[in-house]
Amino acid sequence: MLSLTSLKQELFPDFEQPQTTVMTVVPGTGTEVVDEQVTVPLVRALEQVDDVDEVTSTSSSGVSVISLTTDFGVDQDQVVADAQEAIGSVQLPEGAEPEVSSGGFGDLPAMTLTVSSDASEQKLGERLNDVAVPELRTVEGVRDVSVSGVTGQRITVTPDADELRAHGLTADAVSQALTANGSTTPAGSVVEDGDTVSVQVGDQLTSVDDVKSLPLTASAGTSGGTAQGGRPVGGQQTAPQGADAQGSAQPNAPPVKLGDVANVEITDDPVTSLTRVNGKPAVSLSITATDDADLVSLSADVEDKLDGLEKRLGDGAEITVVSDQAPFIADSIEHLAIEGLLGLAMAVIVILIFLRSGRPTMVSALSIPLSILVTFIGLQLWGYSLNMFTLGALTIAIGRVVDDSIVVIENIKRHLGYGEEKLDAILNGTKEVASAVTASTIATVLVFIPIAVVGGFVGELFRPFALTVTIAMVSSLLVALTIVPVLSYWFLKKPDHPAGAELPASDLEEGEEAEPNVLQRYYLPMLRWTTRKPVAVITAAVLLLGGSLALIPQLKVEFIGDTGGDSVSVTQTFDSGLAIDEVTSRVTETEKVLHWVEDVEDVVVTASLAGSGDMMMGGPDEGTSGDTTATYTVTVSDGADVPTVTDRVEDAVQELPDPNAITVGVGGGGGVGGSTVDVEVIGTDRATVEKATDQVYAALEDVPETTEVSSSLAAEQPTLRVQVDRAKAAEHGLTEQAIAGIVASAMTPQAVTEMTIDDQQLSVYVAGPSVNTTEEVGNLALGTGSLRLKDVATISEVAGPSSLARTGTDLVATVSLTPADGELGAVQTEVGERLDELDLPAGASTSVGGVSEQQSEAFSQLGLAMLVAVGLIFVLLVGILRSLVQPLILMMSIPFAAIGSLGLLFATDTPLGVSALIGMLMLIGIVVTNAIVLMDLINQYRRRGQSVADAIHHGAGRRVRPVVMTALATIFALVPMATGITGGNGFISQSLAIVVIGGLVSSTFLTLLLVPAVYQLVEGRHDRRERRRQRRRQPKGARRRTMTVAELRTAIADMPGESEVEVDIVRGEGTALSGARGDQA
């Protein structure tokens, strides 16, 4: 219990994502320039990083995003370090500073809050940093709290062009004055009176007045040099007549101060993003958790503080929880726990019905909580959490952990029924089945070892699942062989036998019970028929298997399935050329439509302009298309059905002007895996890729069973191209690079320095002239004279891509198809067929990826895992049975489990996915378990000298009850999970439970009939050959005759002491005993 309470709760197992992201922001730079000067050079360097399998990139206006993909298990910290080293060797444009990051599920925000109030944005941001952030950081498990969405501030210096010309200065003089002053530089030290005193030169700028007081010089301002931010500016310019080299009209005049020629003020940063709650501007708070945090407890503690924080923030502050993993985690865990408890109750009822006694039922039932509690200790030791995978494994294991105990307690009870003393019955009953239950448990555990060889996403998710089941099964074996016998001694009573009712000891040794139980009365006649007609039974089973395999093409196919969620997520894409005001207007329109939807409680929206850099706040996969995007989180009313609200939202957004630019899905569940089939079109030049992508899109846009088809081929956006006349520029002492620097400095100011004012770190920008039209671009001044940009360059508007994507250095575009639920297989097949029919341009090729690639990889790896599991079990059985033939007989039942599994998947319309395949992998161990228990006793009877037929009759008859009991206990334990009786999502457990239930039904039936039939066919032939050999070795004169038992006793009594006799005893419908006996007979 202590381990249980100390396990942290989370939605998924935390593991490191095999992806590292490199983001470079270059404001004001066009897509093609970003691609050519930033992305491609970085990609070439990053492709050389060790362990990197693939490098993909997206270039858009002002932003380059590069993703490095590795195998799972690769140390991402080392990849980050190697990537940073590789980046250091690349020559990038001035101001381009790549940021490298990596992370896993644990790095995602545990909670996201939005805060709105009547105060200004800056004041609210200050209050949050001063009040909310420190308070929330005190919550146990909180790693960090960050504030976003507050428009920052800067010091803006706006030069007056007329004043600059009057003093013979350029804007470059302003930039150089700012960079050359306001810093403290260590200059050394002096020794005075025996003490060493440091020498520092310079003072920090601490106010706007300090900036205004900076003196300007003309030494660099009137010559070719560099503009602010290191950008090159124009060549040598001549100061106006009458101005000297120091920038003043008279040699002894005081120096010009920056405030004389420029306006200096604190201004807001340009707005490139917005955050709103129910139409009101808001600020976001992101809370990340520590690695060992319990997200459910963390969420509850944060919720407790929100009311107090609202009061302390004042100004009518309202805090809204936008995203919180905890409610979904708690809900999912609660549903799985309830399903597990219901399954436990149903398993106990099954045991009670079969054992018909409360005491042995109680002993068997106690093994379930004991095994589960031991499993919690194992989870804590291995550092795993309580999540949907580990808890799903525990729920699945409930029906299995009782199996060993059932077999032991049933055998002990049988021995007590023979009249044995309690201690002898417990020891003999446990010893008799110990090897069988040990072998069966090992077989069940062995099937999960191959999970270790399953790589990729599926391996990382299901490895904790496999370990959990393994610990539970080993625990159940230990409980069955140690605790159950002890509890049996305490609680079981020796049955009372009326006088004269006990069977003779010899009959008990031969395995016959006084009265066949209900199961035996129905089962034994079927068993006799199957052993007489083994070929017919095998043929029927093979036909059934063939029919079930024919269902595979009819099954729906999925990858992992939908995790569900507690909110609705809406994403809206806008043209990248839209200004923030227009984006805000359109977002407002969408907000209104969403608020009209029934059961919608809150609408939270975040939006960012393409190329702003803010688009990366949501993660490396968001906002990289080169378009401006807005993401809406729609919370629903308590008790509302999320899928129903999602459908209503999908209908409502059709009223908007461009519904095709809006996608709707379920949010809040932290989904895993991809959801689209992605067709990548690869080529070496834009024209080829665009033409091929149009062909692919046209071929796939009407694929059946898809809900959406989209293309990543970015729309073109207008671009002003400045084509410099190099000869004219040279006449004025200018170069193409210098002119580019002047234009860039004017249109996209760069920070030239930083200073601290009132404990706030502010960047200082030198603003250029206001440039909003093509005409104003042409009128940009070059230097201090009358030279304008249009005098030395041609300015024209051209169309360019809003984004460029690459795989390696090859250009790529993606056509994505979203399959309907369970239709992944059908869509994948149809896509493949249509792509094969396309005649693409030379130099273009396609590849299918996304969820299709993930599913194919997972299916192939799990198929390999099944083969490895079968091989491991075969080796185990050879060691146990000391035979090569009997393990093959026993394992024949494995493929026939597919009859029930596939049939029930088809009957319930459940897709075949990764969870279902994990269920089939688990079935391999379960099927073998039942067969081992059955064959073990058959072999024991054969070693006592019984014939094959007799051993099958007695062994199968004795084992039918524990085999059926354990199967039904497992089946009924899984029924709540398979039916989803609690209304939980069950995206992992439901299909797995359905597969196990169906497989158990068919495999149990076939294990009881098919295994004996095959055993009779193979071992019976061997037995008959042995008998024929013995007959050939009989001495001459030996003869056979039929006699009664009384006549046999008389004949044996009259025989000489060294005589041998072969006896076949026939009882009614079949041979009960045969064998050769010596003179002791």
N, C-alpha and C positions, 0 to 999 in steps of 0.2 A: 504493500500500500504506500509505503514511503517513496518507492521508486515511481509509482503511478502519479502521485501528487507532485513529484519534482520534474516530470517530463514536460517540456514546453509544448504548446499547441500551435500548429501552423497548418496552412492549407496543403502545401506540397513539401516534399523533402527539399532541403536547401542544398544546392550544389552549384558549383562554379560554371557559369556559361562559357562555352568554348569560343568566345568571341571578344575581340578587343577592337575598340573604336577610336579612330583618329579623326578629330574634327578641327578644321581650320577655318576661321572667319576672316574674310577679306572684304570689309565693307566697300560698297560702291564699285565692285569689280564684276564685270559681265560673266555670264555662264561660260562662254568659250574661253575667256582669258583664265578663269579659275581652273577650268579643265586642263588647259595647255600648260600654265605656269605653276600650278599647285598640285592638282590631282595626279596627273601622269608622272611627273618626277617623283612624287612620294610613293606612288604605286610601284614604280620600278625599284625603288630602294627597299620597300617593305616586302616585296616578293622574295627577297633574299633572307628574310628572318627565319631562323630555325623553327621547325614544327608548324609553320603556317601552311595550310592546305589550299586555301583560296583567298584571294583579295578581291573584294568588290567595292565599287565606289559610286557616288552620286555627286555631281557638280551642279550647283545652281548659283543663282545670282548672289555673290558674296560669300558662299559657303561651300566647303568641300568636306564630304563625309566619306571616310574609308573604313571598311570592316575587314578585319583579319579573322578568318575562321580556322580553328585548330580541332584536333580530336579532343574528346572528353578526357579529362585526367591530366592534360598538359598544364603546367604551372603558368597561370595567366600573369602573375607578377613578373615572371621571367620574360614572358612575351612582351609585356609593357616595357620592361627595361631594354630589351633588344630592339623594340620598335623605336624607342626614343633615341637609341644610339644610331640606328639607321637614318632617322630623320635629321640628325645632326650633320650628316654628310650631304644633305640636299640644299642647294642654293634656292631660296624662296624669295618672293617679292618682299619689299620692306613692309613690316607690320604684320606679316603672316606668321602667326605663332601657333603651330599645331598643339592640340591638347589630346593626350592619350588616356583612355579609361577602359576599365573592364569591370565586370561584376556578375553576381548571380541573383537568384530570387531574393536572397536576404538583403540585397541593396535597394530593392524597390521600397517606396514609402509604405510603412505599415498603416499610416493614416494621412489623409490630406484634408485640411480644413480651409474654409474660406471665411474671411471676416469683412463685413461691411459696416459702415458707420456714417454719421453725419459729418465727421471730421474730414479734413483734407487728406488726400492720399499720403502725403509726406508725414503729416502728423500721426496718422494711423500707423504707418510703417514704423515711426519712432517709438510709439507706444507699444507696439508688438515686440520690437527688439528689446525694449526696456522692461516690459512687464510679462508678456506671454512666453517669450522664448526662455528666460531664466526659470520661470515657474514650471513649464513643461519638461525642461531638462532634468528636473528633480524626480520625475516619474521613473520608477524602477524599470529598466529594460530599454529606456530611450537612449539611442546613440547620439542623435543630433536633431535639432529643430532649425529649419531654415525658412526665411521669409522671402517670398517672390511676388512679383506683380506690382511692386512699388516703383514708380518712375523715378529714376535717379536724377541727380543734379550735377551740374558741371559749371566751371567758370568759362564764360564765353568772351573772347576778346574780338571785337568787330572793328577792324581798321577803317578809318575814313580815307578813302582814296584821294580826295582833294587835299586833305591835310598832309598825307604822305608825300604827294607830288610837290606841295608847297615847301616841304622841308627836304626834298631830294631823297626820299626814303622809299623803300618797298615793303610789302608785307613780310618779306623775309627778315628784315631788321627786327620786326616785332617778335617773330619766332625765335630768332637767335638771342634776343634779350631775355626771353622767358627761359630758354634752355641753359643760358650761361649764368643765370643768377638764381638765388634762392636755395642753394644747396650748401651743406656743411662738409668741408673737405679736410681730413686730417693732414697736417703739414709736417709733423714730426714732434720733437719734444726738446725742452731745455732743462738744464739743471740749475736751480736757484736755491741758495742756502741749504744745499744738500738734498733738496727734493726735486724729483723729476716732474716737470709740468708739461702736459700735452699741449700742442699748438693746433688749433682748428681755425680754418679760414672760412668765412661766410656765415650768413644767417638764413634761417628758413623764412619763406614768405608765409605770413599767417593771416592776411586779410586782403580784401579787394583793394584797399588803399595802398598796401605794399606793392601790389601789381601795377597800379596806376603810376607809382613813383619811380618805376624802373627807367633808367636813362637809355636812350637809343643811340646807336652809332650807325654811320652810313657806310662803313668800310666793307661790309658784306652785302649791305642792302642794295648797293648800286652795281653789283657785279654778279656774273653768273655764278651760281652756287646751288644750294639746295633749299627747297621750301621746307615748311614744317613737316615733321615726321620723316625727314631725310629724303624727301622727294626732290628730284632735280628741277631747277627753275631755269629761267631764261638766261641768255648770255649777257655780256657786258652791256649795261645801259648807261647813258650819260645823264648826269644830274642836270636839272634845269639851270639855265645860266644864272649866275649869282649865288649859287649854293656851293659851299665848299665841301671838302671831304668829310667833315665832321657832322654834316647834316644841319648846320645853322647858317643863317644869312650872313652873320658877322663872325670873324675869327674868335672874338672874345665873348660871344653870346653864350648863355648857359645851355647845357645839353637839352635836347628835346626829351620830354618824359613820355612814357607810353600813353598815359592818360590824355596827353595833348593831341594825339593823332588816332586814338581808338577808344571805343566804348567798352568798359569792363563791367560785367555783372554776373551774378549767379543765376543760371537758367535751368529749366528742366531738360533732361535728355529727350531726344526725339522719341515719340511714342511708336513702338513697333509691335506691341502686343496688348491684349486686354484680358481681364478676368472679371466676370460678372456673376452675381447670384440673383436670380429672379429679376433681372433687368437692372440691378444696381451695381455700380463698380465695387470691386472687392479686392482684397489682398489674400494671397494663399500662404498657408503654413504647411510645410511638409515635415512629417515625423518619421524618421527611420529608426529601426530597432537594432539592438545589439544581437550578436550571433546566438546568444543563449536566452533571448527574451521570450516570454510567453505572450504571444500577441493578444490573446483573449484577455488576460489580466491587464496588459498594457492599455488596451482600448478602454476597459472599464475604469481604470485609474484616470485616464485622460478625460473621459466623459464626466467624471466626478468634479473635475476642475473647471469645466467650461462655464457653468453659471457664475462662479466667482470671478472668472476672467472677464466675462462680459461686463460685470459691474465695475471692475477695476479699470477697464479700458475706457468706460464712459462714452459720452456722445452717442448714445443709442446703439452701441456696438452689438452686432448679431453674429454669432459663430455658427456656421453650417458645416456638418460633416459631409464632405463630398465623396470620399472613398475610405472604407474601413474594412480590412480583411476579417476582422474579428467576428462580426455577426454571421458571416457566411461560414467561417471556420466552425464556430460554435454550433451553428445549425446543422452543418454536415456531420460533425462529430456526434451530435445528439441523435440524429437520425440513424447513423450507423450503430451507435450504442444501443438504441431501442431495438433495432432489428436484430442485433446480437443477442439481447436478453430474450426477445421473443423466440429466436431460434433455439436458445438454450432451453427454454420452457418446453418447446415442442419436442426437442430431442429427449428430454427427461420423460415426457409423456409416452413416447415411443418405447423407451426402455421399460417403463412401468408396465405397459401393455404386454410386452414379451416376457418379462421376468415374473409378472403377476405377484410381485411382492414389494413392499415398500422399502424394506431394509437393503436388499441388493441394489435397488434403484437409487437409493440415497448414496450408497457407496460409490456407484458409477458416476452419479451426477456431481459428486464432490471433486472428481478428477478434473472437471472443466474449469472451475474457478482457480483451483490450485495450479493447473498448467498455465492458465492465462496470467496469473500473478507472477509466476516465475518468468514468463516472457517479458513482463514489464522490467524486471531486473536486467535481463539481457539487452533490452532496448536502451536502458540508461548506460550500461557499460559500453555499448558500441556508439553511444552519442547520438542516437536517433531520436526524433521527436514523435509526438502523437499527431499524425496527419492522416489525410484521406487514404493514403496507401498502407501505412502500418495498421491503422484501425480497421481498414477493409480486410487486411490479411488476418487480423485477429477474429473478425466476424466470420470469415470463411473457415478459419481453423476450428471454430467452436464445434462444428459437426464432426471434425476429424479427431480432435484430442480425446474424445470419449471412446473411440473405437478400441484402442488397446485395453482400456479398463473393462469394456463390455466383454471382450473375448476372455479376459482373465476371470472376471466375476461369474460369467456364464459357465465356465469350465469348473470353477470352484463349486458352484451351486450343483452342477451335475455330479461331481464326486461326492458331495454331501448326500445327494439323492441315492447313491449306491450304498449308503450306510457307513461310510468311512468316518473315522474320528475327525473332529473339526480340524485339528492341527495337521493331520495327515492329508485331509482333503484339500486344505489350503496349499500345503507344500506340493502335493502331487499335481493339483490342478494348475498351479502357477508354473511349475517346472515343465509340465506337458506342453504348454503353449508359449513358453518364454522365447524359444528360438524363433517361433513363427512370428510373434508380435515384434520381436527385435528386427527380424529380417524385413517385415512389412514396413516398419517405421523407417528403417534405413533406406528402403526403396522409395518411400515418399519424400525423404529428405534429398536423396540423390537427384531427383528430377529438377531441383532448384539450383544445383551446382552449375549447370550450363548457363544460368542467368548471368554468371560472372563473365561469360564470353560474349554476351550480348552487349554490343557497344552502343554509342550514340545516346540519344535522348531517352529512348525506351529503357536501356540498361540502367541509366542513372535514376529513373523514376521507380523501376520495379526491383532494384537491388534491395532496398529496405523491405519491400513486400516479401521477397524471397527469404530474407534473413528472419523476418518476423515469424513466418510459417515454420521455418526450420527450428527456431528456438521453441516454438509451441509444441511441435511434434516430438522433439527430443525430451522436452519436459513431460509430455504425456506418457512417454515410454517409462521414464524414471518413476513417475507417479504410479503407473500400472503395475510395475514390478516390485515396488517397495511399499508405498503407502496403501494401495488398495488391499494387498494381503493383510496388512495390519488392521485396517478398518474392517475387513471381512471377519477377522478373528473376534473383534469387539462386537460387531453388530449382527452377523449372520447366525441364524439358529439352525441346528441340525434337525431336519424334518423328522416327524414322528411316523414310523412305519407300523401299521397294525400287525399283530401277531400273524405269522405265516404269509405276510404279503411280500417279504423280501425275495428277490430273485436269487437263484443259485449263483455262487461266485463264478463258476465256469461260464455262465451266460453273460455275466457282466464283462468278463474278460474278452468275450467275442464281440462286445459292443452293442448288443441288443438291449433296448429299453423295454420295460414291461409293457408300456402302452405308447405307440407312436404319437407324437404331438400333432397339432393341427397342420403345421407346415409339412411335416413328414408324410402325413396321409395324402396330401396333394402332390408333394414333390417326388416321393419315391416311385410312384408309377411312371411319372414322366422320365425320371432318371433311368428306369429299366428300359423304357422304349428307346431313349437316346443311345444307351450303350449297346442295344441290339441293332440300331440303325444309325451308326455314326456318320456314314457317308451322306445320308439324307440330311442330317442335322447340319453338317458342315456346308453342304450345298445351299441349304436355305439361308444360313448365315451369310454366306458370300453374296447371294442374291440381294439380301437386305442391305448389305454394305454397298453393293454397287448402286442400288436405288438411292441410298442416302448421299453417296458421292455425286450422283446426278443432280442433286439439289444445289450444289455449290454455285453453279452459274446463276441460279435464281435468288441467291442470298444477296441482301444489301451488304455493302462494304464500307467501312469507315476506318479512320486511323485510331484515335483514342476516344473520341466522342466529346460531346459538349459538357463542360464542367458546370454549366448553369451560372446563375448570378442573381444579384439582388437589385440591379438597376438596369437602365437602358442606355446604351452608348450610341451617340449619333456623331458622325463625322461629315463635315461639309467642306468642299474644296472650292476655292475661288481662283480666278485668274491672277497670276503672279504680279500683274501690272497694277492691280487695284491699290489705291491709297488706303490708309488706316481708317479714314472717315467713311469711305464707301463700304469697307469691310464691316465697320460698326453698324452702319445702316442695314446691311443685309442680315447681319447676325440678329439685330433687333427684330426683324421680320420673322426670322426662324424661331426665335424665342417665343414670340406671341403664339405661333401655331402650336408649339409644343405645350404651352401652358393650357391651351384649350382641350387637350387630350384628357379623357376621363382617367382618374386615378393617378395623375401626375401631381406630385407634391412640390418638388423643387427642380429648377433647371439651372445648372451651373455650366458656364461656358468659358473656355480659354481659347484664344486665337492669337496667331502670330504671323507676321508678314514673312514671305519667302525671303531667305537670305539675311534675316535679322539676327540669326544666332539663337533667338529665343525658341526657335522651333525644335531645338534639341532637348528642351526641358522634359519632354515626355519620354525620352529614351532614344536610343540610336536608330530605331526603326520608324520613328514618327517624323513627319515633316520633311522628309528628304526627297520628295518628288519634284521639288522646285516650285511648287504651288503654295499659295497661302491657304492655311487650313484652320478650321474652327472645330473644336471637340466639345460636344455637349454631354454632360452627365445628368441623366434624368432619373431622379429618385422617385419611387412609387409609394403610394399610401400603404399603411400597415394592412396586411391581409390581402393585398391585391396580387393577382397572378402576373408575374413578370412576363412570361411569353405572350399573354393576352394583351398586356399594355404595349409590348413590342410590336405586335401586329397593328394596334391602333396607331402607333407612332408612324409606322411604315405607310399606312393609309393617309395620315394627316400630311406628311411631307410632300405628297403628290400634288398638293395645292400650291406649292412654292414654284417660282419661275423656272428653276433648273433642278428638278428632282433627281436627275441622273447623276448630279454632283454630290448626292447625299447617300451615305450608307448607314444602315441601322443594324444594331446587334445587341446581344445581352452583355452587360458589363458587371463588374464587381466580383466576378468569380476567379479572376486571375488565371484565365484559360491557359492550357498547355498545347504545344504543337501548333502547326499552321492550320489554316482553314480553306486555302485556295489551291487549285491546281495551276501552277505557273509554267507557262511556255515561254522560255527565253529565246529571243531571236538575236543571234550574234553575228556581227560583221565587222569589217575594218573601217568602213566609212559611213557617214550619216545617211547619205542618199540610199545606199544599199539596205541599211537597217530599216529605214523608214518605209521603203517599198516592200520589203519582206514582212514587216510588221503589219502593214495594211492588208497584205494577203492572208496572213495568219488570222488576223482579227475577223476578216470577212468570212473565213472558213469556219470559225469557231463561235461566232456570235449567236447562232441558233442551235447550239448543242443542247439536246434534251436534258432535263433534270438538273439544270443550272438555274440559280436564282439571280446571278449577276455575272456579266462579262465586261472586263475593263482592260484598258491598255495604258501602260506607263509612258507611252510615247508622248512626250510633253508637247503642248501646243506652243507655237512660235510666239514670241513677243517682240515688239518693236525695239530697236536699238539704234542710237545715234552713233554713226561712225564718223570720226574725225580723220580725214586723210590729209596729212601734212605735205605741203609742197617743200621738199627738202631744200631746193635751190633758193627759194624766196626766204625760207627760214634762215639759211646760212648768211644771206645778205644782211640780216639783222642780228647776226651773231648768235643765233639760236639753233638747237638741234631738235630732232624729233623727240628724244627722251626728255629734254628740258621742257618742251611744250607740254608733253604728257604730264609731267610733274606739276606744272602750273595749273592745268585744267583739273587734275585730280585734287589738288589742294583747294581749289575754289569750290568744287562740287561736293567733295567728301572730306570735310575737315578731319584731321587726325589729332589726337592728343599729343601735345608737345612736352608736357611735364605734368607733375602732380603736386598738390599742396594740401596742407591740412588746415581747415578752418573750423573752429568750434568742435574739435575732435572728429570731424568728418573729412574723410579723404576724398578730395575732388580732383578730377582731371581738368586740365586747362586746354581749351581748344581755341585756335585762331580761325575765325569764321571768314569765309570768302564772301564775295558779293552774292546777293540773292539771284539764283539762276533757276528759273522754272520753265522756260520755253526755249525752243531751238534758236530763236533770235537772240536771246540773252546769252546762250552759249557762244554764239558767233561774236558777240560784243565783249567777250572777256578780254581784259587788258593784259598785254604781255609786257611786263616791265613798267617803267615809269613814264614812258612816252605815250604817244597816241596809237601805237601799234595794237591792233585787235586780232583775235584768233582767226576771224574770217579773212584777214588780209594774207595769211600764209597757209590756210587750210581750207579744204572743201568739206562741208558738213552735210551728211545725208542720212536719211532714215532707212534702215535695212531690217529684215526679219531675222531673228536668231532664236535658238532653242531656249526654253526656260529652264531646262535641266538636261544633263547628259549622264547616262549610267554606263558603267564599264564592269566587265569581269576580267581581271587582269588589266591588260591595255586594250582589249577588244571592246568596241562599243556594243551595248546590249539594250534591248527593250523587252518588256515583259507583258504578255497577255495573260491575265488572271481570270480564272473561272471559279465561281463559288458553287460547289455542288449542293444540291438539296440534301436534307438529313438522310444519311445512309446510302447515298447514291454515288459515293466516291468511285467505286469500282466501275459503274456504268459510264460515268463521265470520263474516267481515265481511259477506258477502252475506246470510246467514241473519239476522243481527242487523238489518240494514237493512230486510229484509222484515217482520220481526216488529214493529219499531218503527212502521212505516207503518200497521200494523193497530190500534195502540193508540189509545184515546180517553182522553187525559190530562185531568186537571182543568183548569179555567180558570186561566190564569196560570202554567202549567207547560209547559216545553219540554225537548227533549232534543237533545244533540249527541254525535257519536261522535268520540272522540279516542284518545289513547294511541298504541300502535304502529300502529293502523289509520290514524290521521291522518298519522303520520310516513311510513308506506309510501305512502300516496296522494300526498303532497306530493313524495316522492322520485321516484316513478314518473313523475309529470307533468313534473317538472323534467328528468329524464333523457330523457324523450320529446322535450321541447323541445330538449335538448342534441343529440340525434340529428338533428333537423331542421336545426339550425344547422350541424352538422358536414357534412351533405349539401350544404347551401348553400355553405359555404366550399370544399368540394372541387369543386363544380361551377364556381365562379369560377376556381379554380386550373386546372382542366382546360380551360376556355375559353381561358385565357391560354396554356396550353401547346400545345393542339391547334389554336388559332385557328379554332374552329368551334363553333357552337351545337348542331349535330346529333350529332357524334361523342361529346361528353361525355355526352349523354343515352343514347347506345348503350352507352357504357362503364359508366354508372351503373345500367343495367338489372339488372346482376348483384347489386346490393346487396340488394334485398329477398329475392332467392332464397337468400341465405345463411341466412335464417330457416328454410328447409326442414331443414337439418341441425341447426341449433341447437335448435329446438323439438323435433325428432324425438329427439335424443340426451337432452335434458332429460326427455322423457317416458319414454324407454326405460330410463334410469337412475334414475327416480323422484326426480329432483333438483328441489327447489323453484325457482320463478322468483322471484328476489329482486334486490336492488340490485347484488350482485356479478355476477349473470347479465346484467343490463342494461349494466353497465360492459363486460362481454365483448362484447355486441352492438355497443356504441359502438366498441370496438376493431376489431371485424370490418369495420366500414365502411371503415376505412383499409386493412385487409389485403386485402379483396376488390378495392378499387380499385387497390391496388399490383400485383396479378397482372394485372389487366386493362390497366393502363398499359403494363407490360412487353410484353404481347402486342400491343396496338394500335400501340405505337411502331414496332415492326419492320414491321408490315403497312403502315403509312404510309410507312416508308422505301422499301419495295419499290414502292409506288404512285408515289412521286416519281421512281423510276427508269424509270417508264413502263409498269409492269406493269398488267394489268387487275385488277379487284377480286378475281375468283376466283383468279387467279395469286398476287396479293399475300397473300391469306388462306392459300392453300396453302403458300406458302414461309414467310411470317411465323409462322403458327401452328405449322408443322412445326419451325421453328428454335427457337421459344420453349417448346415443350411440355416439354422436359427441365428447363430452369431453373425453370419455373413449378411443375411437379410436385415437383421437388427441394426448392424452398423451402417448399412447402406441407407435404411430408412431414417436412422437418426441423423445422418449427414444431410439427406434430402430435405427432411422437414426443418432442420436447422437453417437451411439455405432458402426455404420458401419465403420468409418475410423479406429477405434481401432481393430475391428474384422478382417478387411482385411489387416491390417498392411500396409496401403497405403504409410506411410512415410518410410518404410523399417526398422523400429525399431525392436528391439528384441521382445518386448511384451510378455515376458515369464510369466508375471502375468496377464496382462490385456487381451490378445487376447482370450484365452480359456474362460475366465470369460465373455467377451463380447459376444462370440458366444453362450454360454449357455443362457444368458439373452435375446438375440435376439430371439433365437429359442423358449424359454419358453414364451416370450411375445406374439409371433405370435399365438401359440396354446392356451395359457391361455386367451388372449383377445377374440379370436373367441369363446372359450368355455364359458367364463364368460358371454358373451352376449347371448348365446343360452342355455348352460347347466344350469346355475344358475336360469334363469327364468323357465326352464322346471322342475327342482327339486322344486323350489318354488311353482309352479303351482300344482305339484303332492302332496306336503305335506300340504301347506297352503290352497290349493283349497279343499282338502278333509275336512279340518277343517271348511272352509267356508260353504261347502255344509251341513255338520252336523248342523251347527248353523242355517242355513235357514230351515232345516227340523224341528228343534226344534221350530222355530218361527211359522211355519205352523201348528204344532200340537197345539200351543197355540192360534190359531185364533178362534174367537167366531163362534158359530154355525150360519149358514146362510151366512157366508162369501163365496164369489165366485170370480173366476178369469175370466177375459175376455180380448180380444185384441181390442185395439182402437188406433186411431191416437192421436197425441198430442193435436189437437184442441178438439177432443171428450173428452180427459182426462181433459182438462181445464174446459169444460162444466160440466162434471160429478163431479169434485171437488167442483165447485161453487154451485152445487145443494145439496152437502152432509151436514148433520148436523155438527155443530162445533166440536164435540168430536169424529167424525168418524176417522178411520185409514185406510190407503190404502197402499198396497205393489206394487211398480212399477218396472217393468223391461223394460228399454228402449232399443230397438234393432235398430241398425243402419247398414243397409246393411249386411256386412259379419260377424258381431259379436256383442255381447252385449257390449254396451258402458257404461251403468250405471245401477245399480240395488240397491235397498235399500228400507227400510220402512220409510215412512214419516208421520208425524202427521198432525194436522189441519193447520200447517204453510205451508205445501206443496202447 
